Amino acid sequence: MNFSLRKRQTAAAAKKAGVEGMLITHLPDVRYLCGFTGSSAALVLVGGRSVLFTDGRYTAQAKAEAPGTKVVIATKPSVTAACEWLEAAGVRRCGFDGAHTTVAGLETMRKALSAKVRRGMFVAVGPVVARLREVKDAEEITKIRAAAQVGCELFDGMLTYLEPGLTETQVAATLEYAARLAGAEGMSFDTIVASGERSALPHGRATGAKLPKRGFVTLDFGVILDGYLSDMTRTVHMGKAMPDERDVYDSVLEAQEAAVAAVAPGVSAGEVDEAARSVLRRVKLDTYFSHSTGHGVGLEIHEGPRLASKQTQVLEQGMVITIEPGVYMPGRFGLRIEDMVLVTATGGEILTPSVKAWVEL
């Protein structure tokens, strides 16, 4: 990872925002900028210098993971130590990301300063690092591609495992165990297994409900591999489907493929959302599509850009996004189909190419 370039880009954005440096406390941003993966950290970027503050648990780890960054093992909270360092270094106007700093967190930062510099020191400059993270470099794309491949292999294995009578929690546990055996550090989020009428819940976490002899089963899951996340959703049908169930599935698949086809550099996030939504609108299913069409994925499961109605942000080459339209009919059934898509110079490349045509088990 080119941490030096990332830190220079962040420093340039800070200068453009009118501040002398940045205090980074959101752990995924810290990792992105210097490589440190510990659970306690604050990173300061000032005038070409980068200083990582953490505690004694990470003495060896910080030095190994953050080459090119000065490491300070603090005897007080990392953020407090970083703020005291900023004051001692003569910094009087420091940027921070207001989206990831609570009111209590900001108060802690201010209390670490003397009264004479407290006023006006910290300036919310927006998600500077988060914006940089939206466009992935070649090494990040390789890691995401590998995580997505593991996800595809897990789903393929599920097709030979699923059967009526298994509980949703059994399915989730089996999938997650297979993920660990495949080398995953963990799951990207709580695995969603929603079956029968519960498939109408967009975020139906696995329960003790049993898979039905006839009905939909939605699997939404992802793995963490070398820090980077995957995310995919597939819906299959247990037993013989009714004609309207197949029709809805075909419409969702058409909407999903239309949105994937719309992906290209220079296209707005809202245009991709509309590509999916217009298909469902045409068949009068759009009122059952209750969430946005997708989001960015990387070190976190939800990153920018957000693909939703009227979103004007333009897609850029190197972004990795999800395309995940769905239809949810309370008391009946629901389904969703989701791929991870890389924005390339010529369009969208699907990173999760597992079967998404109709599957009846």
C-alpha positions in Angstrom: 0.0 0.0 0.0 1.3 3.5 -0.9 0.8 5.1 2.5 3.0 8.0 1.7 0.8 9.0 -1.2 -2.3 8.6 0.9 -0.9 10.8 3.6 0.2 13.5 1.1 -3.3 13.5 -0.5 -4.9 13.9 3.0 -2.5 16.7 3.8 -3.3 18.4 0.5 -7.1 18.1 1.3 -6.5 19.5 4.8 -4.6 22.5 3.4 -7.4 23.2 0.9 -9.8 23.1 3.8 -7.8 25.8 5.5 -6.3 23.8 8.4 -2.7 23.1 9.3 -3.2 19.3 9.8 -5.6 16.5 10.6 -6.4 14.4 13.6 -7.7 11.0 12.5 -9.5 8.9 15.0 -11.8 6.7 12.8 -9.9 3.3 12.9 -10.6 2.3 9.2 -9.2 5.8 8.2 -6.1 5.2 10.4 -5.5 1.8 8.8 -5.9 3.3 5.3 -3.4 6.0 6.0 -0.7 4.1 7.9 -1.5 0.4 8.0 -2.1 0.1 11.7 -4.9 -2.4 12.6 -5.2 -2.0 16.4 -8.3 -1.1 18.3 -6.9 2.1 19.9 -5.3 4.8 17.9 -5.1 8.4 16.9 -3.1 9.6 13.9 -1.8 13.1 13.4 -0.8 14.5 10.1 1.0 17.9 10.2 3.4 19.5 7.9 4.7 16.3 6.3 4.9 14.5 9.6 2.8 11.6 10.7 2.5 10.4 14.3 0.5 7.4 15.5 -0.6 7.4 19.1 -1.6 4.1 20.7 -1.2 2.2 23.9 1.2 -0.4 25.3 -0.7 -3.4 24.0 0.4 -2.5 20.5 4.1 -1.5 21.0 5.5 -4.2 18.6 2.4 -4.3 16.3 2.4 -0.6 15.6 6.0 -0.4 14.7 5.6 -3.5 12.4 2.4 -2.3 10.7 3.1 1.4 10.3 6.4 1.9 8.6 7.2 5.5 7.8 5.0 6.7 10.7 6.4 7.8 14.1 4.8 5.7 16.8 4.1 7.1 20.3 3.1 4.6 23.0 0.9 6.8 25.2 0.4 6.4 28.9 -3.0 8.2 28.6 -5.8 7.8 26.1 -4.5 8.0 22.5 -6.7 10.9 21.5 -5.7 12.9 24.6 -2.0 12.3 23.9 -2.4 13.3 20.2 -4.2 16.6 21.2 -1.4 17.5 23.7 1.2 16.8 21.0 -0.7 19.1 18.5 -0.6 21.9 21.0 3.1 21.4 21.8 3.9 21.3 18.1 2.4 24.8 17.7 -0.6 23.7 15.7 -3.6 26.1 16.2 -6.1 25.0 13.6 -6.5 21.2 13.1 -9.1 19.4 11.0 -11.2 16.4 12.0 -13.9 14.3 10.5 -17.2 15.4 12.0 -19.0 12.4 10.6 -17.1 10.1 12.9 -16.6 12.3 15.9 -19.2 12.5 18.6 -20.0 15.5 20.7 -18.5 13.7 23.6 -15.4 12.9 21.5 -15.0 16.5 20.5 -15.3 17.6 24.1 -12.5 15.2 25.1 -10.3 16.6 22.4 -10.9 20.1 23.6 -10.3 19.3 27.2 -6.9 17.9 26.4 -5.8 21.5 25.4 -5.0 24.5 27.4 -7.6 27.2 27.6 -5.5 29.6 25.5 -5.6 27.4 22.4 -8.8 25.4 23.0 -11.0 27.9 21.2 -10.8 27.5 17.4 -8.3 24.6 17.4 -10.6 21.9 16.0 -12.4 22.4 12.7 -14.8 19.9 11.1 -13.6 19.5 7.5 -15.8 16.7 6.4 -15.0 13.1 5.4 -11.7 13.9 3.8 -10.2 10.4 4.1 -13.5 8.7 3.4 -13.6 10.4 0.0 -10.1 9.2 -0.8 -11.1 5.7 0.2 -13.9 5.6 -2.3 -11.5 5.1 -5.2 -9.5 1.9 -4.7 -6.0 1.4 -6.0 -4.7 -1.8 -7.7 -3.7 -3.5 -4.5 -7.0 -2.8 -2.8 -8.9 -4.1 -5.8 -6.8 -7.3 -5.7 -7.8 -7.8 -2.0 -11.5 -7.1 -2.6 -11.5 -9.4 -5.6 -10.1 -12.2 -3.4 -12.7 -11.6 -0.7 -15.5 -11.6 -3.3 -14.2 -14.9 -4.7 -14.4 -16.5 -1.3 -18.0 -15.3 -1.0 -18.8 -16.9 -4.4 -17.3 -20.2 -3.3 -19.3 -20.1 -0.1 -22.6 -19.6 -2.0 -21.8 -22.4 -4.4 -21.3 -24.7 -1.3 -24.7 -23.6 0.1 -26.5 -24.8 -3.0 -25.6 -28.4 -2.1 -26.4 -27.9 1.6 -29.7 -26.1 1.8 -32.8 -28.3 2.5 -36.2 -27.9 4.1 -36.1 -28.2 7.9 -32.7 -26.7 8.5 -32.9 -23.6 10.7 -31.7 -20.3 9.5 -29.2 -20.2 12.3 -27.8 -23.6 11.2 -27.4 -22.2 7.7 -25.7 -19.1 8.9 -23.4 -21.1 11.2 -22.4 -23.5 8.5 -21.7 -20.7 6.0 -19.6 -18.8 8.6 -17.7 -21.9 9.6 -16.9 -22.5 5.9 -15.8 -18.9 5.6 -13.3 -19.4 8.5 -11.9 -22.6 6.9 -11.5 -20.6 3.7 -9.3 -18.1 5.5 -11.7 -15.3 6.3 -10.8 -13.2 9.3 -14.5 -12.9 10.0 -17.8 -11.9 8.4 -18.5 -8.5 6.9 -21.7 -8.2 9.0 -24.2 -10.4 10.7 -25.2 -13.0 8.1 -28.7 -12.6 6.8 -30.7 -15.8 6.2 -34.4 -15.0 5.7 -36.8 -17.7 4.6 -40.5 -18.1 3.8 -42.5 -15.1 4.9 -39.4 -13.8 6.7 -37.7 -13.3 3.2 -39.9 -10.1 3.1 -37.6 -8.6 5.8 -34.8 -6.7 4.0 -32.4 -7.3 6.9 -33.8 -10.5 8.3 -31.0 -11.8 10.6 -30.9 -15.6 10.9 -33.3 -17.0 13.5 -34.5 -20.5 14.7 -37.1 -20.5 11.9 -36.9 -23.5 9.7 -36.4 -23.4 5.9 -39.8 -24.1 4.3 -40.6 -26.9 1.9 -41.8 -24.3 -0.5 -40.6 -20.7 -0.5 -37.8 -18.2 -0.9 -34.5 -18.3 1.0 -32.4 -15.1 0.9 -28.7 -15.3 1.8 -26.9 -11.9 2.3 -23.3 -12.2 3.6 -19.7 -11.2 3.1 -16.3 -12.0 4.4 -13.3 -10.1 5.6 -10.0 -11.0 3.9 -6.8 -9.1 4.7 -8.9 -6.2 6.0 -11.1 -5.8 3.0 -14.8 -6.9 2.8 -17.1 -8.6 0.4 -20.9 -8.4 0.1 -23.3 -10.4 -2.0 -26.9 -11.6 -1.9 -28.5 -14.5 -3.6 -32.1 -15.7 -3.3 -33.1 -19.3 -4.1 -36.5 -21.0 -4.0 -37.2 -24.2 -2.1 -39.7 -26.5 -3.9 -41.9 -25.6 -6.8 -42.6 -21.9 -7.2 -45.9 -20.2 -8.0 -46.0 -18.3 -11.3 -46.1 -14.9 -9.5 -43.0 -15.7 -7.4 -41.0 -16.5 -10.6 -42.3 -13.4 -12.3 -41.2 -11.2 -9.4 -37.8 -12.9 -9.3 -37.3 -12.3 -13.0 -38.2 -8.6 -12.6 -35.7 -8.1 -9.8 -33.0 -9.9 -11.8 -33.8 -7.6 -14.8 -33.6 -4.6 -12.6 -30.3 -5.7 -11.1 -28.8 -6.4 -14.5 -30.0 -3.0 -15.9 -28.3 -1.2 -13.0 -25.1 -3.1 -13.6 -25.2 -2.2 -17.2 -25.6 1.5 -16.3 -22.4 1.5 -14.3 -19.6 3.6 -16.0 -17.2 6.5 -15.1 -19.1 9.8 -15.3 -22.5 8.3 -14.6 -24.2 9.6 -11.5 -25.2 7.3 -8.6 -28.7 8.4 -9.0 -28.8 7.3 -12.7 -27.7 3.8 -11.7 -30.4 3.7 -9.0 -33.0 4.8 -11.6 -31.9 2.1 -14.0 -33.0 -0.5 -11.4 -36.0 1.4 -10.1 -37.5 2.1 -13.6 -37.6 -1.7 -14.4 -39.6 -2.3 -11.2 -41.7 0.7 -11.8 -42.7 -0.6 -15.2 -44.1 -3.8 -13.6 -45.6 -2.0 -10.7 -43.2 -3.4 -8.1 -41.3 -0.2 -7.3 -43.3 0.4 -4.1 -42.0 -2.8 -2.7 -38.4 -1.7 -3.2 -37.7 0.1 0.1 -34.0 0.8 0.1 -31.2 2.3 -2.0 -29.7 0.4 -4.9 -26.2 0.1 -3.5 -23.2 1.5 -1.7 -19.4 1.4 -1.8 -17.5 -1.4 -0.1 -13.9 -1.5 1.1 -12.4 -1.5 4.6 -16.0 -1.0 5.7 -19.2 -2.6 4.5 -20.9 0.8 3.9 -18.7 3.4 2.2 -19.4 6.0 -0.4 -20.8 6.4 -2.9 -24.4 5.8 -2.0 -26.5 4.7 -5.0 -29.9 6.1 -4.3 -32.6 8.3 -5.9 -31.4 11.8 -6.9 -27.8 11.2 -5.7 -25.6 13.4 -7.9 -22.2 12.0 -7.1 -20.4 10.8 -10.2 -18.9 7.3 -10.4 -15.2 7.1 -10.9 -12.9 4.4 -12.2 -11.7 2.3 -9.3 -14.8 2.5 -7.2 -16.2 -0.8 -5.9 -20.0 -0.7 -5.4 -22.9 -3.0 -4.7 -25.9 -3.3 -7.0 -28.8 -4.8 -4.9 -32.4 -4.1 -5.8 -35.1 -6.1 -4.0 -38.8 -6.6 -3.7 -40.4 -7.2 -0.2 -44.1 -8.1 0.1 -44.9 -8.3 3.9 -46.8 -11.4 4.8 -45.9 -13.1 1.5 -42.3 -13.2 0.4 -39.3 -11.1 -0.6 -36.1 -11.4 -2.5 -32.9 -9.5 -3.3 -30.0 -10.0 -5.8 -26.7 -8.3 -5.1 -23.3 -8.2 -6.8 -20.2 -6.3 -6.1 -19.2 -4.2 -9.2 -15.9 -2.6 -10.0 -16.1 0.6 -12.0 -13.7 0.3 -14.9 -12.8 2.5 -17.8 -15.3 0.8 -20.0 -18.1 0.0 -17.5 -18.9 -2.2 -14.6 -17.1 -5.5 -13.9 -19.0 -8.0 -11.7 -16.7 -9.3 -8.9 -19.2 -11.8 -7.6 -20.1 -13.9 -10.7 -21.9 -16.7 -8.9 -25.1 -17.9 -10.5 -28.0 -15.5 -10.1 -30.4 -17.1 -12.6 -33.4 -18.8 -11.1 -32.5 -21.6 -8.7 -35.1 -24.0 -7.5 -34.0 -26.6 -5.0 
